[in-house]
Amino acid sequence: MKTVDACYIVSEKQTDIRKVELDAPGNGELQIEVKACGICAWDSYLFLGRDMTEPFPFQFGHEAVGVVAEVGEGVTEFEVGDQVFCIEGGPELAQMINISAEKAAHLPGIPEKDFPYYVCEPAACVVSGINCINVHPGDDVAVIGCGYMGLLNVQAYRRSLIGRLICFDIDPRKLDIARECGADACYLSNSPEGRAAIEDMIQKGGIDIVVECSGSQPGLQLACDLVKTCGTISNFAWHRGERTINCTPWHLRGIEIVNTSDARDPHFPLQAAKTAKLVKAGVFDQRKLVTHIMDYHNIQEMLMIAHDHADGYIKGVITF
């Protein structure tokens, strides 16, 4: 048994670092020395006391990356010293964790300083999301909302056999990154130029696949307006709370609405190995996306920045 530090949320907007006891890995498990763990948007909501699945205090985090320290009985795909990323295992914001081997995947071999850029659980969510819809060669794709998850979608779709890739956001800096990631056209959705482009796309029949990543009422409405007849809305974002949408066009125009949450994918752990192949192939490049890297002792500061989206925040990663 080992004693390790772990990050807790103990009350609304209050964190703590506590000692926890960690047993040896069980059958089918890996023990991983965590090098870094991403801060998910869900973590920032838990920090506010929202979307909780258990009462305070609790450990959290589910985007760990690190090195295999021990291998449990029955595990044959991993060895001590392997570099891995984890998905869906939680809680993972700790110096060391035990996790089912099926929820880990190999990294291509990276310098230790680069671990923060290989937090790959969010990329696995993107892979799962694309797997939930039918993408046909030549389809035009629009991504609404170019935050962290939107930009990962841009990187993934750009390497697919699609036609045009069009991005919308209200932040010009994020659109600049979307261009660097391969978007063919980028528009400020609330600008005259953006509104004119939207109207032109609608008049020309709309977009085959619209990926809603903003999680906002205007973003969802734009997705409904932009999608073509018999097209697909990939509702990738977590829309918290109520939304108001006229559903009549959904019926009259035969629009397919797919909630591409990883919870919809019963085989989500299988996406880890697929994502690892795409990471090795260079599909996902998070150096453009990770804006904040902090030691775990600064978890309180990181969550405050993530909550406020301060200081140009797009994605935060905690290191151990």
C-alpha positions as CSV (number, residue, x, y, z in Angstrom):
1,M,0.0,0.0,0.0
2,K,1.2,3.5,-0.9
3,T,0.3,6.9,0.4
4,V,-0.1,9.5,-2.3
5,D,-1.4,13.1,-2.7
6,A,-4.8,13.5,-4.4
7,C,-6.8,16.6,-5.3
8,Y,-10.3,17.0,-3.7
9,I,-13.1,19.4,-4.1
10,V,-14.3,19.9,-0.6
11,S,-17.0,22.6,-1.0
12,E,-18.2,25.1,-3.5
13,K,-15.1,26.8,-5.0
14,Q,-12.8,25.2,-2.5
15,T,-10.2,22.5,-3.1
16,D,-7.8,20.6,-0.9
17,I,-4.9,18.2,-1.4
18,R,-5.2,15.1,0.8
19,K,-3.3,11.9,1.5
20,V,-5.0,8.7,0.2
21,E,-4.0,5.1,0.6
22,L,-3.5,3.2,-2.7
23,D,-3.5,-0.6,-2.8
24,A,-1.5,-2.7,-5.3
25,P,-3.3,-2.9,-8.7
26,G,-5.9,-5.7,-8.8
27,N,-6.6,-8.3,-11.5
28,G,-6.7,-6.6,-14.9
29,E,-5.5,-3.2,-13.5
30,L,-2.5,-0.9,-14.0
31,Q,-0.9,1.3,-11.4
32,I,0.1,4.5,-13.1
33,E,2.4,7.3,-11.9
34,V,0.4,10.3,-13.1
35,K,2.5,12.9,-14.8
36,A,-0.3,15.2,-15.9
37,C,-4.1,15.4,-15.9
38,G,-6.3,17.7,-17.9
39,I,-9.0,19.9,-16.4
40,C,-12.3,19.1,-18.1
41,A,-15.1,21.7,-18.3
42,W,-17.0,19.3,-16.1
43,D,-14.4,19.7,-13.4
44,S,-14.9,23.5,-13.5
45,Y,-18.7,22.9,-13.0
46,L,-18.0,20.4,-10.1
47,F,-15.9,23.2,-8.6
48,L,-19.1,25.3,-8.6
49,G,-21.1,22.5,-7.0
50,R,-22.9,21.7,-10.3
51,D,-23.5,18.4,-12.1
52,M,-22.2,16.5,-9.0
53,T,-22.6,12.8,-8.8
54,E,-21.6,12.5,-5.1
55,P,-21.6,14.9,-2.1
56,F,-18.6,16.9,-1.0
57,P,-15.7,16.1,-0.4
58,F,-14.7,14.0,-3.4
59,Q,-11.7,13.3,-5.6
60,F,-12.0,14.2,-9.3
61,G,-10.3,14.3,-12.7
62,H,-10.5,11.8,-15.6
63,E,-7.8,12.8,-18.1
64,A,-4.6,11.3,-16.7
65,V,-1.4,10.6,-18.6
66,G,1.6,8.9,-17.1
67,V,3.9,5.9,-16.7
68,V,3.0,2.4,-15.7
69,A,4.4,1.7,-12.3
70,E,3.0,-1.8,-11.6
71,V,1.0,-4.3,-13.6
72,G,-1.8,-6.3,-12.1
73,E,-2.4,-10.0,-12.6
74,G,-3.8,-10.9,-16.0
75,V,-2.5,-7.8,-17.8
76,T,-0.5,-8.7,-20.9
77,E,-0.6,-5.6,-23.1
78,F,1.4,-3.3,-20.8
79,E,4.7,-3.4,-19.0
80,V,6.3,-1.3,-16.2
81,G,7.7,1.9,-17.8
82,D,5.1,2.1,-20.6
83,Q,3.8,5.6,-21.2
84,V,0.0,5.7,-21.3
85,F,-3.0,7.9,-21.3
86,C,-6.3,7.0,-19.5
87,I,-9.9,7.5,-20.3
88,E,-13.1,7.3,-18.2
89,G,-11.3,5.9,-15.2
90,G,-11.6,8.6,-12.5
91,P,-10.7,9.9,-10.1
92,E,-7.3,10.6,-11.7
93,L,-6.1,13.9,-10.2
94,A,-3.6,12.1,-7.9
95,Q,0.1,11.3,-7.9
96,M,-0.7,7.6,-8.5
97,I,-3.8,5.8,-9.5
98,N,-5.1,2.2,-10.3
99,I,-7.1,1.9,-13.4
100,S,-8.5,-1.0,-15.5
101,A,-6.1,-1.8,-18.3
102,E,-8.9,-1.6,-20.9
103,K,-9.1,2.1,-20.1
104,A,-5.5,2.9,-20.9
105,A,-3.7,3.2,-24.2
106,H,-0.1,3.5,-25.2
107,L,1.6,6.8,-26.1
108,P,4.2,6.9,-28.9
109,G,7.1,7.6,-26.6
110,I,7.5,11.2,-25.6
111,P,9.9,13.4,-23.5
112,E,8.6,13.8,-20.0
113,K,8.2,17.6,-20.4
114,D,5.6,16.9,-23.2
115,F,3.1,14.9,-21.1
116,P,0.7,17.9,-20.7
117,Y,0.2,17.9,-24.5
118,Y,-0.7,14.2,-24.5
119,V,-3.8,14.3,-22.4
120,C,-5.8,12.3,-24.8
121,E,-9.1,11.4,-23.1
122,P,-10.8,14.4,-24.8
123,A,-9.5,13.3,-28.2
124,A,-11.1,9.9,-27.5
125,C,-14.4,11.7,-26.9
126,V,-14.0,13.3,-30.4
127,V,-13.2,9.9,-32.0
128,S,-16.3,8.4,-30.3
129,G,-18.4,11.4,-31.5
130,I,-17.4,11.0,-35.1
131,N,-18.0,7.2,-34.8
132,C,-21.6,7.9,-33.8
133,I,-22.5,9.6,-37.1
134,N,-22.2,8.9,-40.8
135,V,-19.5,11.0,-42.4
136,H,-19.5,10.6,-46.2
137,P,-16.6,11.6,-48.5
138,G,-17.1,15.2,-49.7
139,D,-19.4,16.2,-46.9
140,D,-19.2,19.8,-45.9
141,V,-18.7,20.2,-42.1
142,A,-19.3,23.2,-39.9
143,V,-18.0,23.4,-36.3
144,I,-19.8,25.8,-34.0
145,G,-17.7,26.8,-31.0
146,C,-13.9,26.7,-31.3
147,G,-13.1,26.1,-27.7
148,Y,-10.9,23.2,-26.7
149,M,-13.3,20.4,-27.7
150,G,-14.3,22.3,-30.9
151,L,-10.7,22.6,-31.9
152,L,-10.1,18.9,-31.4
153,N,-13.0,18.3,-33.6
154,V,-11.5,20.6,-36.2
155,Q,-8.2,18.6,-36.1
156,A,-10.0,15.3,-36.5
157,Y,-12.5,16.3,-39.2
158,R,-9.7,18.0,-41.2
159,R,-8.0,14.6,-41.6
160,S,-11.3,13.0,-42.8
161,L,-12.4,12.7,-46.4
162,I,-14.7,15.8,-46.1
163,G,-15.2,18.7,-48.3
164,R,-15.1,22.2,-46.8
165,L,-14.5,22.7,-43.1
166,I,-16.1,25.9,-41.7
167,C,-15.8,27.3,-38.2
168,F,-17.8,29.7,-36.2
169,D,-17.0,31.4,-32.9
170,I,-17.3,34.8,-31.2
171,D,-13.6,34.9,-30.3
172,P,-11.2,35.8,-33.1
173,R,-8.2,34.3,-31.4
174,K,-9.9,30.9,-31.3
175,L,-10.7,31.2,-35.0
176,D,-7.1,32.0,-35.7
177,I,-6.2,28.6,-34.1
178,A,-8.9,26.9,-36.1
179,R,-7.3,28.2,-39.3
180,E,-4.0,26.9,-38.1
181,C,-5.7,23.5,-37.5
182,G,-6.9,23.4,-41.1
183,A,-10.3,25.1,-41.3
184,D,-11.1,26.4,-44.8
185,A,-13.2,29.3,-43.6
186,C,-13.7,30.9,-40.2
187,Y,-16.4,33.5,-39.2
188,L,-17.3,35.5,-36.2
189,S,-20.9,34.4,-35.9
190,N,-22.0,37.7,-34.4
191,S,-20.4,39.9,-37.0
192,P,-22.0,41.3,-40.2
193,E,-19.6,39.2,-42.3
194,G,-20.5,36.1,-40.3
195,R,-24.2,36.7,-40.6
196,A,-23.9,37.3,-44.3
197,A,-21.9,34.0,-44.7
198,I,-24.5,32.1,-42.7
199,E,-27.3,33.5,-44.9
200,D,-25.4,32.6,-48.0
201,M,-24.9,29.0,-46.8
202,I,-28.5,28.6,-45.9
203,Q,-29.6,30.0,-49.3
204,K,-27.3,27.5,-51.1
205,G,-28.9,24.6,-49.3
206,G,-27.0,24.3,-46.0
207,I,-24.3,22.2,-44.5
208,D,-24.1,18.4,-44.5
209,I,-22.8,18.0,-40.9
210,V,-23.0,20.6,-38.3
211,V,-21.0,19.9,-35.1
212,E,-22.4,21.9,-32.1
213,C,-19.6,22.5,-29.7
214,S,-20.5,25.8,-28.1
215,G,-23.0,24.5,-25.5
216,S,-25.0,27.7,-25.9
217,Q,-28.5,28.7,-27.0
218,P,-27.2,30.7,-30.0
219,G,-24.9,27.9,-31.0
220,L,-27.7,25.3,-31.0
221,Q,-30.0,27.7,-33.0
222,L,-27.3,28.3,-35.5
223,A,-26.8,24.5,-35.9
224,C,-30.5,24.1,-36.7
225,D,-30.4,27.0,-39.2
226,L,-27.3,25.9,-41.0
227,V,-27.9,22.1,-41.4
228,K,-29.2,21.1,-44.8
229,T,-32.3,19.1,-45.4
230,C,-31.6,15.5,-44.4
231,G,-28.4,16.6,-42.9
232,T,-26.9,15.8,-39.5
233,I,-26.5,17.9,-36.3
234,S,-23.8,16.3,-34.1
235,N,-24.8,17.7,-30.7
236,F,-21.3,17.3,-29.2
237,A,-21.6,19.9,-26.5
238,W,-23.1,19.4,-23.0
239,H,-26.0,21.8,-23.0
240,R,-26.7,22.5,-19.3
241,G,-30.2,23.6,-18.5
242,E,-33.1,24.3,-20.7
243,R,-33.0,25.3,-24.4
244,T,-35.7,26.7,-26.6
245,I,-35.8,25.4,-30.2
246,N,-38.5,25.3,-32.9
247,C,-38.6,21.5,-33.6
248,T,-40.9,21.8,-36.6
249,P,-38.0,22.0,-39.1
250,W,-36.5,18.9,-37.6
251,H,-39.5,17.0,-38.9
252,L,-40.2,18.8,-42.1
253,R,-36.6,18.8,-43.3
254,G,-35.8,15.3,-42.0
255,I,-32.8,16.5,-39.9
256,E,-30.9,13.9,-37.9
257,I,-30.0,15.0,-34.4
258,V,-27.3,12.8,-32.8
259,N,-26.2,13.4,-29.2
260,T,-22.5,12.5,-29.7
261,S,-21.7,12.2,-26.0
262,D,-19.3,9.4,-25.1
263,A,-22.1,8.1,-22.8
264,R,-23.9,7.2,-26.0
265,D,-21.1,4.9,-27.0
266,P,-21.3,1.5,-25.2
267,H,-17.9,0.7,-26.5
268,F,-16.2,3.9,-25.5
269,P,-13.2,2.2,-23.8
270,L,-12.3,0.7,-27.2
271,Q,-11.8,4.2,-28.6
272,A,-8.6,4.5,-26.5
273,A,-6.6,2.2,-28.8
274,K,-8.0,3.9,-31.9
275,T,-7.2,7.3,-30.5
276,A,-3.6,6.2,-29.7
277,K,-3.2,5.4,-33.4
278,L,-4.4,8.8,-34.4
279,V,-2.1,10.5,-31.9
280,K,0.8,8.6,-33.3
281,A,-0.2,9.7,-36.8
282,G,-0.2,13.3,-35.7
283,V,-3.9,13.9,-36.1
284,F,-4.2,15.7,-32.7
285,D,-1.7,18.4,-31.9
286,Q,-2.5,20.0,-28.5
287,R,0.5,22.4,-28.3
288,K,-1.8,24.9,-30.0
289,L,-4.7,24.2,-27.5
290,V,-3.1,23.8,-24.0
291,T,-2.8,27.3,-22.6
292,H,-2.2,26.7,-18.9
293,I,0.0,24.2,-17.2
294,M,0.3,24.2,-13.4
295,D,1.6,22.0,-10.6
296,Y,-1.1,20.1,-8.6
297,H,-0.4,22.3,-5.6
298,N,-2.0,25.1,-7.6
299,I,-5.3,23.3,-8.4
300,Q,-7.4,26.0,-6.7
301,E,-5.9,28.7,-8.9
302,M,-6.3,26.6,-12.1
303,L,-10.0,25.9,-11.4
304,M,-10.6,29.6,-10.8
305,I,-9.0,30.5,-14.1
306,A,-10.9,27.7,-15.9
307,H,-14.2,28.9,-14.3
308,D,-13.5,32.5,-15.4
309,H,-11.9,31.7,-18.7
310,A,-9.3,34.2,-17.7
311,D,-5.9,34.9,-19.1
312,G,-6.7,33.5,-22.6
313,Y,-7.7,30.2,-21.1
314,I,-8.6,27.3,-23.5
315,K,-7.3,24.2,-21.8
316,G,-5.6,23.7,-18.5
317,V,-3.4,20.7,-17.4
318,I,-2.3,19.8,-13.9
319,T,1.2,18.2,-13.5
320,F,2.5,15.9,-10.7
